[in-house]
Amino acid sequence: MQILQYFINGISIGAVYAIIALGYTMVYGIAKMLNFAHGDIIMVGAYISFCVTNYLGLPAIVSVVISMAVCTVLGIVIEGLAYKPLRGAPSLAVLITAIGVSYFLQNAAQLIWSSSAKNFTSIVTFAPIRLFDGKLVVTGEVLVTVLVSVVVMFALTWFTGSTRTGKAMRAVSEDQDAAQLMGINVNRTISTTFAIGSALAAVAGVLLCSTVPTLQPTTGSMPGIRAFTAAVLGGIGSIPGAMLGGILIGIIETFAKAYISTQFSDAVVFSVLIIILLVKPAGLLGKQVQEKV
């Protein structure tokens, strides 16, 4: 029964990783860049939700909506100020800029909210489900997190495949120059992608702190790295792959902490990633793209 409890806990944290990984994979799939500041947008989203509920006294659902709105604007501003001027720059310049934005957000959070940890009140209020005479507990956070991640995955799949904006994103991901020649506004499409990814980061931040109720400026750093690992594992650029990778990383991490060591859990996760990439370099659901020279 304990193994099943670990499995459920792994799915719960893995669902959070999946939502974060969906943001990574959206940005990489369209803009072909890795936004390493994504984990810090998660932190900002959690802080906004914390302030709305604790200082303004508004309901939890309102705090989530406001958090998504703030992070959406933040994502658009970051893309416009930091990444848009580097559209044709080498990948290394974009990577260094992303790391700089990440440090800026962390230090700004320390100045605004201080570096001390804060207790985050879960947005989920209904009681846990107890099965097998209480030996198996499924918390409300688990149910909400898994449900939200599944809904987000299907919503993004429908959006990118059926809407005009989604089809524009797919065109930009294939060839930005050709998309521009066909009348697609590439800059606006990329900004929309950042907006969606940042809104998802806000949701992930609130759910993450509802599961692990401690909030500080480094809250999103390690979950962001694990979620990036999940996106690579599932096949970065693939929406179902991000979902699958997140769930697998969560389960592997939970079992590694339970049966090996909490200190070596990350080593186990990255070892699994390396082994899978040796077998499938594009990830579990990724497609190997051959470039013609």
Disulfide bonds with the S-S distance in Angstrom:
none
